[in-house]
Amino acid sequence: MNRPFLLFIFLFTIITTIQAQWTLIFTGAVDERTSIGVFPDGAIVVAGVYFLSYTEDGGDNWEFFTLDFFHDVRSLSVFGDSSVYMITTGNMLWKTTNRFTTMNYYPVGFPGIIGLHAVDFPSADTGYIAGGENTVFKSVDGGMNWDTILQEGTGGTFYDIHFFDSNHGITCDYDGTFRITYDGGISWGTVISPFTNPIYDIEFISDSVGYACTSAGEICKTIDQGENWISLLPGSGNTYAVCFANEQEGMTANDFGFYYYTIDSGNTWTYSTNGVEFDEDVLDIQFVDGYYYASCSNGDIFKTASLLTPVSISPQEKVGVQLFPIPSNDFLNVYFDENEGWNQISVYDNFGRLLFVQFIQPHEVISIDHLPNGIYFCKLAGPNGRFSEQTSFIVNR
């Protein structure tokens, strides 16, 4: 089946998957590392029990800053080049504006009555804290004073909070719902997620696109700042964190020390077979400068490279096969030089299982409407047992 219009193809991208290889970059003892913050220049701070860990070179070298013995950091928020805001189990906000050269602390709420779980400062002065009894606190003076702007008092808990600017924000509940405000917390609306389990983590990778995970390992996604959510992963064990490097690639880790990852926007997920044996709960995952960083309940910190390697290829280069469009829908264009003599294509799934073999000609369109969304690989075969290099494609309808 000849397709003359295929000659107009000039450039495309092949996506290659890399099985993550995690490296232990900090060895803990028994002290939790609960929250990871990232500065604009790529420096990283990891908070936890008793002290902060800080690195400017991806974990090769660390500095440590001791906290008050009774104040364990539960969550932190990085703002600008030098400021960090941290909430503690003692219902205190710790604040530094010079990367820990000096630190100040201020009381929030009543210790032991309303636990603090998450903090976000969208500006240097305006900050929000989410906590128990479905409570949200607000400060407009850089954290020195706090007002209660929402308290539902239903026994539930807001586990995370994210603000797009000083007025527009979202927090997540123990029953699988979200609260959204557009007026700085004066009024709140309820948004229902696809799930009913506690939502532990919210991560936005842009002003519109965000992800959330539940205590059961379920993952959902929004593309409209949290107004609507769709299910991506039905569940993978108790999960505290989800992290996406971009709209295609992300991961989540469960409390058994293993992780799931996706490279096709969450349409399909792969369970790590040679994974990370964290051996502890992963409490936070963040992505910066091409690497994922994971902090664990025993104090360990791990690092792994991005899961995808994009390679740009032009038709003039010597390649075995060119596939387009990527991602594909119901049909896949297969382009190769007729002088290569290929006459068969074999298609495999993400686990290496052969799905089908089909005879083809150069510049042919094959039907893939029977394949579910996911990542696939193919090779071309020719006379005398010759095979092309392996090439990947994505089905995404």
Solvent accessible surface area in square Angstrom, and as a share of the most:
residue,aa,sasa,rsa
1,M,100,0.44
2,N,109,0.56
3,R,73,0.27
4,P,103,0.65
5,F,114,0.47
6,L,3,0.01
7,L,111,0.55
8,F,149,0.62
9,I,58,0.30
10,F,148,0.62
11,L,118,0.58
12,F,23,0.09
13,T,49,0.29
14,I,17,0.09
15,I,34,0.17
16,T,61,0.36
17,T,32,0.18
18,I,77,0.39
19,Q,55,0.25
20,A,3,0.03
21,Q,119,0.53
22,W,36,0.13
23,T,80,0.46
24,L,78,0.39
25,I,32,0.16
26,F,29,0.12
27,T,97,0.57
28,G,19,0.19
29,A,81,0.63
30,V,126,0.72
31,D,30,0.16
32,E,50,0.22
33,R,3,0.01
34,T,13,0.08
35,S,11,0.07
36,I,8,0.04
37,G,6,0.06
38,V,44,0.26
39,F,2,0.01
40,P,97,0.61
41,D,97,0.50
42,G,11,0.10
43,A,2,0.01
44,I,2,0.01
45,V,0,0.00
46,V,0,0.00
47,A,0,0.00
48,G,0,0.00
49,V,19,0.11
50,Y,75,0.29
51,F,45,0.19
52,L,0,0.00
53,S,0,0.00
54,Y,9,0.03
55,T,2,0.01
56,E,119,0.53
57,D,62,0.32
58,G,15,0.15
59,G,6,0.05
60,D,114,0.59
61,N,102,0.53
62,W,43,0.15
63,E,93,0.42
64,F,105,0.44
65,F,42,0.17
66,T,112,0.65
67,L,8,0.04
68,D,59,0.30
69,F,133,0.55
70,F,157,0.65
71,H,30,0.13
72,D,29,0.15
73,V,0,0.00
74,R,85,0.31
75,S,15,0.10
76,L,16,0.08
77,S,9,0.06
78,V,35,0.20
79,F,68,0.28
80,G,37,0.36
81,D,98,0.51
82,S,38,0.25
83,S,16,0.10
84,V,0,0.00
85,Y,2,0.01
86,M,0,0.00
87,I,0,0.00
88,T,0,0.00
89,T,71,0.41
90,G,17,0.16
91,N,3,0.02
92,M,26,0.11
93,L,0,0.00
94,W,21,0.07
95,K,34,0.15
96,T,2,0.01
97,T,77,0.45
98,N,59,0.30
99,R,48,0.18
100,F,8,0.03
101,T,109,0.64
102,T,78,0.45
103,M,49,0.22
104,N,84,0.43
105,Y,121,0.46
106,Y,42,0.16
107,P,92,0.58
108,V,1,0.00
109,G,30,0.29
110,F,136,0.56
111,P,91,0.57
112,G,81,0.78
113,I,125,0.63
114,I,13,0.07
115,G,37,0.35
116,L,9,0.05
117,H,70,0.31
118,A,4,0.03
119,V,8,0.05
120,D,25,0.13
121,F,5,0.02
122,P,32,0.20
123,S,32,0.21
124,A,50,0.39
125,D,83,0.43
126,T,16,0.10
127,G,0,0.00
128,Y,0,0.00
129,I,0,0.00
130,A,0,0.00
131,G,0,0.00
132,G,11,0.10
133,E,62,0.28
134,N,1,0.00
135,T,0,0.00
136,V,0,0.00
137,F,8,0.03
138,K,40,0.17
139,S,1,0.01
140,V,102,0.58
141,D,42,0.22
142,G,2,0.02
143,G,0,0.00
144,M,98,0.44
145,N,100,0.51
146,W,35,0.12
147,D,98,0.51
148,T,73,0.43
149,I,46,0.23
150,L,30,0.15
151,Q,92,0.41
152,E,62,0.28
153,G,48,0.46
154,T,89,0.52
155,G,55,0.53
156,G,2,0.02
157,T,21,0.12
158,F,0,0.00
159,Y,58,0.22
160,D,22,0.12
161,I,7,0.04
162,H,47,0.21
163,F,9,0.04
164,F,42,0.18
165,D,72,0.37
166,S,39,0.25
167,N,78,0.40
168,H,18,0.08
169,G,0,0.00
170,I,0,0.00
171,T,0,0.00
172,C,0,0.00
173,D,1,0.00
174,Y,86,0.33
175,D,57,0.29
176,G,0,0.00
177,T,18,0.10
178,F,0,0.00
179,R,22,0.08
180,I,6,0.03
181,T,1,0.00
182,Y,123,0.47
183,D,52,0.27
184,G,3,0.03
185,G,2,0.02
186,I,152,0.77
187,S,63,0.41
188,W,47,0.17
189,G,37,0.36
190,T,85,0.50
191,V,20,0.12
192,I,133,0.67
193,S,8,0.05
194,P,59,0.37
195,F,19,0.08
196,T,114,0.66
197,N,50,0.26
198,P,35,0.22
199,I,0,0.00
200,Y,52,0.20
201,D,11,0.06
202,I,8,0.04
203,E,36,0.16
204,F,29,0.12
205,I,58,0.29
206,S,55,0.35
207,D,106,0.55
208,S,45,0.29
209,V,12,0.07
210,G,0,0.00
211,Y,0,0.00
212,A,0,0.00
213,C,0,0.00
214,T,0,0.00
215,S,20,0.13
216,A,37,0.29
217,G,0,0.00
218,E,20,0.09
219,I,0,0.00
220,C,0,0.00
221,K,20,0.09
222,T,2,0.01
223,I,118,0.60
224,D,53,0.27
225,Q,52,0.23
226,G,0,0.00
227,E,71,0.32
228,N,97,0.50
229,W,21,0.07
230,I,106,0.54
231,S,59,0.38
232,L,27,0.13
233,L,14,0.07
234,P,107,0.68
235,G,34,0.33
236,S,14,0.09
237,G,26,0.25
238,N,42,0.22
239,T,0,0.00
240,Y,65,0.25
241,A,1,0.01
242,V,0,0.00
243,C,7,0.04
244,F,9,0.04
245,A,24,0.19
246,N,60,0.31
247,E,73,0.33
248,Q,84,0.37
249,E,1,0.00
250,G,0,0.00
251,M,0,0.00
252,T,0,0.00
253,A,3,0.02
254,N,8,0.04
255,D,46,0.24
256,F,144,0.60
257,G,0,0.00
258,F,61,0.25
259,Y,0,0.00
260,Y,46,0.18
261,Y,11,0.04
262,T,2,0.01
263,I,1,0.01
264,D,4,0.02
265,S,23,0.15
266,G,1,0.01
267,N,57,0.29
268,T,43,0.25
269,W,36,0.13
270,T,16,0.09
271,Y,89,0.34
272,S,1,0.01
273,T,107,0.62
274,N,72,0.37
275,G,10,0.10
276,V,6,0.03
277,E,97,0.43
278,F,5,0.02
279,D,117,0.61
280,E,60,0.27
281,D,40,0.21
282,V,2,0.01
283,L,33,0.16
284,D,13,0.07
285,I,2,0.01
286,Q,36,0.16
287,F,56,0.24
288,V,16,0.09
289,D,111,0.58
290,G,30,0.28
291,Y,83,0.32
292,Y,0,0.00
293,Y,8,0.03
294,A,0,0.00
295,S,0,0.00
296,C,0,0.00
297,S,20,0.13
298,N,33,0.17
299,G,0,0.00
300,D,16,0.08
301,I,0,0.00
302,F,23,0.10
303,K,33,0.14
304,T,4,0.02
305,A,48,0.37
306,S,27,0.18
307,L,0,0.00
308,L,24,0.12
309,T,54,0.31
310,P,92,0.58
311,V,69,0.39
312,S,77,0.49
313,I,15,0.07
314,S,31,0.20
315,P,36,0.22
316,Q,153,0.68
317,E,89,0.40
318,K,169,0.72
319,V,31,0.18
320,G,11,0.11
321,V,1,0.01
322,Q,7,0.03
323,L,0,0.00
324,F,11,0.05
325,P,71,0.45
326,I,44,0.22
327,P,72,0.45
328,S,2,0.01
329,N,79,0.41
330,D,48,0.25
331,F,119,0.49
332,L,0,0.00
333,N,20,0.10
334,V,0,0.00
335,Y,43,0.17
336,F,5,0.02
337,D,69,0.36
338,E,126,0.56
339,N,133,0.68
340,E,30,0.14
341,G,34,0.33
342,W,17,0.06
343,N,63,0.32
344,Q,51,0.23
345,I,0,0.00
346,S,13,0.08
347,V,0,0.00
348,Y,55,0.21
349,D,16,0.08
350,N,42,0.21
351,F,120,0.50
352,G,53,0.51
353,R,148,0.54
354,L,99,0.49
355,L,74,0.37
356,F,40,0.17
357,V,71,0.41
358,Q,61,0.27
359,F,148,0.62
360,I,9,0.04
361,Q,98,0.44
362,P,32,0.20
363,H,45,0.20
364,E,18,0.08
365,V,26,0.15
366,I,1,0.01
367,S,49,0.32
368,I,0,0.00
369,D,83,0.43
370,H,113,0.50
371,L,10,0.05
372,P,92,0.58
373,N,45,0.23
374,G,3,0.03
375,I,13,0.06
376,Y,11,0.04
377,F,29,0.12
378,C,0,0.00
379,K,67,0.28
380,L,0,0.00
381,A,15,0.12
382,G,12,0.12
383,P,70,0.44
384,N,150,0.77
385,G,60,0.57
386,R,93,0.34
387,F,131,0.54
388,S,10,0.06
389,E,94,0.42
390,Q,104,0.46
391,T,2,0.01
392,S,6,0.04
393,F,1,0.00
394,I,15,0.08
395,V,0,0.00
396,N,52,0.27
397,R,117,0.43
